[in-house]
């Protein structure tokens, strides 16, 4: 049976790593909290702004959610690699 005992240097490294990880996660969550979007009638969210714009345009013109999905998928197939 082998017992692993961390040296002072390893413990310090782990501590610093956890601090940086905590800071990174805290910054990313605060940045996401600042980007809250709300819609009164309809909303479209995709991986690319042009696809979201196309889907929102379809919804604005009276299309259904299925129509907006197809429009967004078509735009994403063009703009995404």
Beta strands, then each sheet from edge to edge (+ up, - down):
end
